[in-house]
């Protein structure tokens, strides 16, 4: 996570005047469009899983275990005879849902605290900055695993863990960006006109710094996705029989030399999500830098 950030070009326009050309530039970026199409395609397949999945993801058929890909089972079956293609679709529903929902609270908290601290400074900025310095002194996965152990394994533990530590990156970026803008002429003019501080933050500063948070959001969703898969692989995340890519990778590791696709296919899915979100983030970043 970055401490410093370039100060974006600013303007005293309405949020619409800022975001309309911003999104036009984003959709003009090939990286953004390709990433959005890739991610949307996977999200659509996940949403339609109950309709297009050929089997029940939890039903076991021990007589059909470890079958290779075939017309009946497109991606084969696992050791318990469950259809891998079906479980892949339902696992996408699980992992995408957790990654997106777990990023909402950290995004709101981090952006809010970063803007307030960057604009007001003083004791509030000092306290929050000391908290963030303390948290980032520990390895990320160590903190997350410790929190999951403390709160309890499963989805609830994941949500609580990321709500407690996931806001740090947003705070640092928003604080630096806001500090670079708080002495701008248009902010001083708003102060001189008697505009209340909450309105300055919401109407003047937030539209100018939020795109940077959106770029970071794509990266954070990917980070949470990888963390969810890792926790599930270790048995601390999504619990069976709920399909999850991490659990599928773990279940297939005993057969990696003979039935490699059982672990490789969910691994490829994680890489696919990573590429799509990285392309979206690159496109958003390019759109914001080109002013």
N, C-alpha and C positions, 0 to 999 in steps of 0.2 A: 504494500500500500504506500502511496506516495505522500510525502509531507508537503512538498512544494507543488504549486500549480501555476501555470501561466495565467495572468489576469485576462479574462475574455474582453473582447470589445464590448463596450456598454452603450446604452442608449436610453433615452427617457421616454421611450415609446410604451404603448400598452403591451400586455403580454401577447395579445394576438399579433401585433406588429412584429414581435420578436419571433414567435413560434411558427407562424405561417411560412416565412422564407426558410426557417431552420428545417422544417419537415420537408419542404420542397427540395432542399439540398440533400437531405438524407435519402429521399427516394430517387434522387439522381445518382446516388452512389451505387455502383454495381455490388460492392461488398454488402451493403445494407440490404439490398433487394434479395440477393442470393441467400443471405443468412436468414432473412425473414421468411422466405419461401420454404427453406429447409426446416426451420423451427415450426412454422405453421403446419407443414405437412405432417410432422410427427405429432403435434398437438391434436390435429384432426383425427389421425389414426387412433390416438389414445382416447379421445372423446367418443369415438364410434366403436370402441372395443366391444361393448355388449352386443352390438349389431353384427359386426364383421368377424368376431372371433368364432372359430368353428367348434370349440370345446369349452367346457367349464375349466377355469384355471386351477381349481382346487381338487378336482376329481382325479383319483389315482386309478391306474390300471397296471398292476404289477406284471401282467402277462405281456405288456407292450413296452416294457422299459428299455431305454437306451436304443431306440430305433433310429436309424439314420434318416436324413431328409428324404421325403417321398411325396408323391401326389396327395396322400392322405394327411401326412404330417409334414408341412412345408419345411420346417426347420428341425424335424425329428422330435424325439421325446426324451425326457430326463430319466433318471434312475427309478423314479416312481411311476413312470408311464404317462406323465402329464405332458400335454402338447406345448412345446417350447414357443411356437409362434403365438399361441393364445396367451401364455404367461408373459411374453415380451410386451404385448399390447397392454395388458393390465398392469404390468410393472411400470410402463411408461406413464400410465394414469397416476400411479402412486408416487413415483419419484418426481414427476413434473409438478404435481399438486403440492407436495411437501416443499420443494425448492422455491416455488413461487410464493406460497403462503408464508413460509418462514422468512422470506425477504421483506415482507411488507412492514412489519413493526420496526425492524432495524433501519429501514429506509426512512420512515417518518421520523423516528427518534433522532437518528444521526443528522439528517438534514436540518431539523428544527434546532437541535442543540448547536450545530455548527454555525448556523446563521446568527443565532442570538449571541453566542460567544464571540464570533468574529466581529460583530457590530458593536456590542456593548463592552467587551473586554473586561478588565477589572477582576474582582474576586471570583466571579462566575467562570470566566475564562480560565483562570488559574486552577480552580478546583477540578473542572472537567478535564483540562489538559493533563493534570497529575493522574487522574483516573485512567485516561487513555494510555499514558506512558507506562503505568503499572501493568495494565492488561497486555500490552504488546511486548512486554518484557518476557512473557511466557510463550512457548510454541503454541500455535493456534490449535492444533489437534489435541494437545495435552489438556488445554482448557476445556475444549468441547467434550472430550471423553470424560473428564472429571465432572463436568456439570451434568452430563447424561447419567453417570453413575449416581450422582447426588439426587437428581430429580426422578430418575427411573427410566429404564430402557423403553424404546418405542417412539411413536410419533410425538407424544407429549414432551418427552425429554428433549427431542430435537428442537421443537418449537421454543421451549424455554431457554435452551442453551444458546440458540442464535439470537433470541430476543435480548439476552444479557450481554453478548459480546459482538454481535454482528453490526452494531451501529458505529463502531470505532472508525472504520474506513470512511464512511460518509461524513462523520464529524470532522475528521482531519482535512478532507478535501474542501468541504463547505466553509470551514473556518478560514483557511488560507485564501480562498476565493473571495469571501466576504470582506476580509481585512484589506484586500487589494482594492475594493470598491467603496469602502465606507467614507473615504475622503474625496470621492469624485464630486465634481461640481454639481451634478444633478441631484446627488444625495444631500449635499449641503443646502441646495436651493429648497428641497423638500423640508428640511429641518427649519430653515429660515421662514418658510411659509406656515409653520406651526403644525405640520402634518405629524400625527402621533407615531411613535416608534413602531407599533405593530403594523400600521399601514405602510410605513416605509419598507419594513421587512417583507411584507406580503406583496406589495404592488411595485416596488422599485428594485429591490435586491433579488428576491426569489426568482423572478423570471429570467434574470441574467445569469444566475449560477446553477439553476436546476438542470440544464442540459448536461453539465459535468456529472451531476449525481446520476442521471439516467445512463450515461456511459458506464459509470461504476456499477450501477445496478445489474447490468448484463453480466459483468464479471463476477459479482457477488452471487447471482443466481447459479452460475456455473460452479463457483466455489462451494455453495451449499449442496448442489447436486452431487459433486464428488464426495463431500463429507457424508452425505446420507448413504451413498453407495458404500463408502468405507466403513461406516458404523454398522451397516447391515451385514457386510462381509464379516465383521468381527462379532456379530451377534448382539450388537447394542442398539441397532436401529429398528427398522420395520421387522416385525416378528412374523414367522410362519403361522398360518399358511398364506398370508397376504403376499402376492407376487412382488418381487423387488429385484432390481438388477444386481445389487450387491449380494443378496442371498443366492441368486442364480449362479453368480460367479463362484461363490463359496461351495455350492452344491456340486458344481462340475469340476472342481479342482482335483478330485480323486481320479477322474477319468481323462485328465488333460492330455495324456499321451495316446489314448485310443479314441476318445470321443471329444476332441478338442473344441468342437463347435458349441458344446453346452456352456462353457465358460467364455469362449471367444465372442459369441454373438451378443450377449449383454455388454461385454466390454466394448465392442464396436459401437453399440448404441450410445454409450457414455461419450465416446470420442466424437460421434456424430453431433450430439448435443453441444459439446464443447466447441466444435468448429462453427456451428450455426450461431451460437451466442457471441463468439469472438468476432465473426463477420459483422453481426449487428452492431457490436460495440465499436468496431473500426469505422463503420459507416456513420454512426452517430458522432464519433470523435472528429471525423473529417468534416462533417457538416458544421460542427461548432467552430472548428479552427478556421474555416473559410468564411470570413466575414466580409 
